[in-house]
Amino acid sequence: MQHIGGALKGFLKTSGLEKGVAQQSAIDIWAEVVGQSVAKNTEPESVEHGVMIVKTETPTWRQELLFQKKQIIEKLNKKLNKKVIKDIRFI
């Protein structure tokens, strides 16, 4: 008999929903990955085709996060245990 977690993983994979769930998970863990200060000044809006769109409070935050983009992508993917996020666009 298979555990429910294994059955769900199998269903998500065969139904093509696995990628969408992983992308939603990236949004869910945003605050945990970037920390409280950044999370208070940003809002992850969506992820499509591996590109996360993040709204920033000010142009200053947008500029600062552009410098940190590579590290943020690495942290998100490490936390997700797979390469889900390829790029982040700060708006």
HELIX and SHEET records of a PDB file:
HELIX    1   1 ILE A    4  SER A   15  1                                  12    
HELIX    2   2 GLU A   18  ASP A   28  1                                  11    
HELIX    3   3 TRP A   30  VAL A   34  1                                   5    
HELIX    4   4 GLN A   36  LYS A   40  1                                   5    
HELIX    5   5 PRO A   59  LEU A   80  1                                  22    
SHEET    1   A 3 THR A  42  GLU A  48  0                                        
SHEET    2   A 3 VAL A  51  THR A  56 -1                                        
SHEET    3   A 3 ASP A  87  PHE A  90  1                                        
END                                                                             
